[in-house]
Amino acid sequence: MHAGDLLSDRARITPDREAILEVATGQRLNYAELNARANRCANALRGMGAQKGDRVSILAQNSLAHIDLLYGCAKIGAIFAPLNWRLTATELSYIVNDCAPHVLVCGPEYAGVLEAMRGQVSIPKMLGLDGAKIDGGAYDDALAAASSAEPVRPPLAADDPLCILYTSGTTGNPKGAVLPHRQIFWNALNTVVSWGLNEDDVSPVLTPLFHAGGLFAFLTPILFAGGRVLLAKGFDAAHSLEMIQTEGCTAILGVPTLFQMWQNTPGFAAADFSRVRFFISGGAPCPPALMQEWREQKRVGFRQGFGMTEVGVNCFTMTNQDAIRKPGKVGRPILGTRVRLMDPETGKDVAQGQTGELLFNGPHTCLGYWQNEKATQAAFFVDENGDKWFKSGDGAVMDEDGFYAIAGRFKDMIKSGGENIYAAEVETVFRQHEGVADAALIGLPDEKWGEVGVMIVLPKPGSRPAPEELLRFCDGRLARFKIPKRVILSESLPYSPYGKVIKSELKRMLNSEC
């Protein structure tokens, strides 16, 4: 089975069940209607000359068009390559020239950006969405003119590419992770089974659909299970909080900053989450204190997840009870996933309780990086049996019960006096302090130790813990060599769209002050 069958089969089984609410327009579609849109999209793309292997892109806020294109491409073997609308025209031009889309759909907010790209890119066919004035015509017109019948499928294999999703490119030009049909199918199946999703679940999609988290964390699994998706154009704390209640949401994904924004919303105290089975935080480490506050204040299940574009956005699972007794852990490996922790220097597995690089093997791993063989080869470890393991670059520790905790990126490791200090471990301790909203550890050069840790702390509103108090808080919780040499209180931290602190900006800020 390939990903092109996911929506077609669900529409055959439960055609009249509501599948999606597009929040911005109020439009509600059942599975038959959603599948008919995907069929029209597939047939329209084919009418524009798109064939198996051709790339199709969209530059727009979350919309039904993203879902049309994802499943439409899946049906005809084309490759969906959504574009990050937060990027500049220059950055987007690099990506467009790299993946060379045959068709690009553009929303009205980004028509000016596309115009600025015109002299740098060549795109055979462009369509305007929601009234965007694009020379190639209107997306809705192309959809309306196309047949709603299932398109003739080309031969498709499990390893045929379905998506190209570009990484952030923090260490160079972005790399396009190539996700095959099997990865999307297995991510949906694994998530439904391991997280216990079902046809009664209702989940909001509040994160951008140019990211794997928006496309695959709950969107494809919920539709696979026959549940209902609420597709938001963007994130509004007060409106989404109300929507969760009025639409009866049951499984809700957010990033730490979203949960903090909800908590600070006036309607939070009276919010009724009685129909919510669990909230799950991903994208960045969630402070254990924040999760505990939600459990105590709202009596809800609150878990932490872990995933990656390259290996699927849901790689571990745990119950609500496990999340309480295993704070800071992400769970045990999800169905169909093999995990190992390896010392990157020796190539040997590390012992239980020791930090090693997290490697994944299974049908949910990517093919590599688009037109980048060097990066692809560097991303995989081949064992003595010839099995390929994706090297995540993340350090992790497994406890005696088989639960994993993420220690942080190996690149986010400080080497001080010959000792390895993983930033995520130290940050977790600081977040446990009652006066700390968030914390970010960075390394700065030091003549004696080579590198020392400096912790940037974002205090909770109304709190101002002294740096000395925070350092004393670490005693007994961290080995002496892990305790930062300096603590700086800050009024804000620079965050990425997925709630991760952008440490390169912090380093630039500190270096400019030194």
VENKAPE-V287763 format. One record per residue. N is the residue number from 1. SS is DSSP state (a for helix, b for strand, c for the rest). PHI is phi as a letter, one per 30 degrees, with the letter a starting at -180 (* if undefined). Layout:
{{N SS PHI} {N SS PHI}}
This chain:
{{1 c *} {2 c c} {3 c d} {4 a d} {5 a d} {6 a e} {7 a d} {8 a e} {9 a d} {10 a d} {11 a d} {12 a d} {13 a d} {14 c b} {15 c d} {16 c c} {17 c d} {18 b d} {19 b c} {20 b a} {21 b c} {22 b d} {23 c d} {24 c d} {25 c c} {26 c i} {27 b d} {28 b c} {29 b b} {30 b d} {31 a d} {32 a d} {33 a d} {34 a d} {35 a d} {36 a d} {37 a d} {38 a d} {39 a d} {40 a d} {41 a d} {42 a d} {43 a d} {44 a d} {45 a d} {46 a d} {47 a d} {48 c d} {49 c j} {50 c d} {51 c b} {52 c e} {53 c j} {54 c d} {55 b c} {56 b b} {57 b b} {58 b b} {59 b b} {60 c a} {61 c d} {62 c e} {63 c a} {64 a d} {65 a e} {66 a d} {67 a d} {68 a e} {69 a d} {70 a e} {71 a d} {72 a d} {73 a d} {74 a d} {75 a d} {76 a c} {77 c i} {78 c d} {79 b c} {80 b d} {81 c b} {82 c d} {83 c c} {84 c d} {85 c d} {86 c d} {87 c d} {88 c d} {89 a e} {90 a d} {91 a d} {92 a d} {93 a d} {94 a e} {95 a d} {96 a d} {97 a d} {98 a d} {99 a c} {100 c h} {101 c d} {102 c d} {103 b b} {104 b b} {105 b c} {106 b b} {107 b d} {108 a d} {109 a d} {110 a b} {111 a d} {112 a d} {113 a d} {114 a d} {115 a d} {116 a d} {117 a d} {118 c e} {119 c d} {120 c c} {121 c b} {122 c b} {123 c b} {124 c e} {125 b b} {126 b b} {127 b b} {128 b c} {129 b c} {130 c h} {131 c i} {132 c d} {133 c d} {134 c c} {135 c e} {136 c d} {137 c k} {138 b c} {139 a d} {140 a d} {141 a d} {142 a d} {143 a d} {144 a d} {145 a d} {146 c c} {147 c d} {148 c c} {149 c d} {150 c e} {151 c d} {152 c d} {153 c d} {154 c d} {155 c e} {156 c b} {157 c c} {158 c e} {159 c c} {160 c d} {161 b d} {162 b c} {163 b b} {164 b b} {165 b c} {166 b d} {167 c d} {168 c d} {169 c i} {170 c d} {171 c c} {172 c l} {173 c d} {174 c e} {175 c c} {176 b c} {177 b d} {178 b c} {179 b c} {180 b d} {181 a e} {182 a d} {183 a d} {184 a d} {185 a d} {186 a d} {187 a d} {188 a d} {189 a d} {190 a e} {191 a d} {192 a e} {193 a d} {194 a d} {195 a c} {196 c i} {197 c d} {198 c a} {199 c d} {200 c c} {201 c d} {202 b b} {203 b b} {204 b d} {205 b c} {206 c c} {207 c c} {208 c d} {209 c d} {210 c c} {211 c c} {212 a d} {213 a d} {214 a d} {215 a d} {216 a b} {217 a d} {218 c b} {219 a e} {220 a d} {221 a d} {222 a d} {223 a d} {224 a d} {225 a d} {226 c j} {227 c d} {228 b b} {229 b c} {230 b c} {231 b c} {232 c c} {233 c d} {234 c a} {235 c c} {236 c b} {237 a e} {238 a d} {239 a d} {240 a d} {241 a d} {242 a d} {243 a d} {244 a e} {245 a d} {246 a d} {247 c c} {248 c i} {249 c d} {250 c c} {251 b b} {252 b b} {253 b c} {254 b b} {255 c c} {256 a e} {257 a d} {258 a d} {259 a d} {260 a d} {261 a d} {262 a d} {263 a d} {264 c d} {265 c d} {266 c e} {267 c d} {268 c d} {269 c e} {270 c c} {271 c d} {272 c c} {273 c c} {274 c d} {275 c c} {276 c d} {277 c d} {278 b a} {279 b c} {280 b b} {281 b c} {282 c b} {283 c i} {284 c a} {285 c e} {286 c c} {287 c e} {288 a e} {289 a d} {290 a d} {291 a d} {292 a d} {293 a d} {294 a d} {295 a d} {296 a d} {297 a d} {298 a c} {299 c h} {300 c b} {301 c d} {302 b b} {303 b b} {304 b b} {305 c c} {306 c b} {307 c a} {308 b b} {309 c e} {310 c d} {311 c b} {312 b j} {313 c d} {314 c b} {315 c c} {316 b b} {317 b b} {318 c a} {319 c d} {320 a d} {321 a d} {322 a d} {323 a d} {324 a d} {325 a d} {326 c b} {327 c d} {328 c i} {329 c c} {330 c c} {331 b j} {332 b c} {333 b e} {334 c d} {335 c e} {336 c i} {337 c c} {338 b c} {339 b b} {340 b b} {341 b c} {342 b b} {343 c d} {344 c d} {345 c d} {346 c c} {347 c i} {348 c c} {349 b d} {350 c d} {351 c d} {352 c e} {353 c i} {354 c c} {355 c d} {356 b b} {357 b d} {358 b d} {359 b c} {360 b b} {361 b b} {362 c l} {363 c d} {364 c c} {365 c d} {366 c d} {367 c d} {368 b k} {369 b c} {370 c e} {371 c h} {372 c b} {373 a d} {374 a d} {375 a d} {376 a d} {377 a d} {378 a d} {379 a d} {380 b b} {381 b c} {382 b c} {383 c d} {384 c d} {385 c c} {386 c i} {387 c d} {388 b c} {389 b c} {390 b d} {391 b d} {392 b d} {393 b i} {394 b c} {395 b d} {396 b b} {397 b b} {398 b c} {399 c c} {400 c d} {401 c c} {402 c i} {403 c c} {404 b c} {405 b b} {406 b d} {407 b d} {408 b j} {409 b d} {410 a d} {411 a d} {412 a c} {413 b c} {414 b c} {415 b c} {416 b c} {417 c i} {418 c i} {419 b c} {420 b d} {421 b b} {422 b d} {423 a e} {424 a d} {425 a d} {426 a d} {427 a d} {428 a d} {429 a d} {430 a d} {431 a d} {432 c d} {433 c d} {434 c d} {435 c c} {436 b c} {437 b d} {438 b a} {439 b a} {440 b b} {441 b c} {442 b b} {443 b c} {444 b b} {445 b e} {446 b b} {447 c d} {448 c d} {449 c c} {450 b i} {451 b a} {452 b b} {453 b d} {454 b b} {455 b c} {456 b c} {457 b c} {458 b c} {459 b d} {460 c d} {461 c e} {462 c i} {463 c c} {464 c b} {465 c d} {466 c d} {467 a e} {468 a d} {469 a d} {470 a d} {471 a d} {472 a d} {473 a d} {474 a d} {475 b e} {476 c i} {477 c c} {478 b b} {479 c d} {480 a e} {481 a d} {482 a d} {483 c d} {484 c e} {485 c d} {486 b a} {487 b b} {488 b b} {489 b d} {490 b b} {491 c d} {492 c a} {493 c b} {494 c d} {495 b c} {496 c d} {497 c e} {498 c c} {499 c i} {500 c d} {501 b d} {502 c d} {503 a d} {504 a d} {505 a d} {506 a d} {507 a d} {508 a d} {509 a d} {510 a d} {511 a d} {512 a d} {513 a d} {514 c d}}
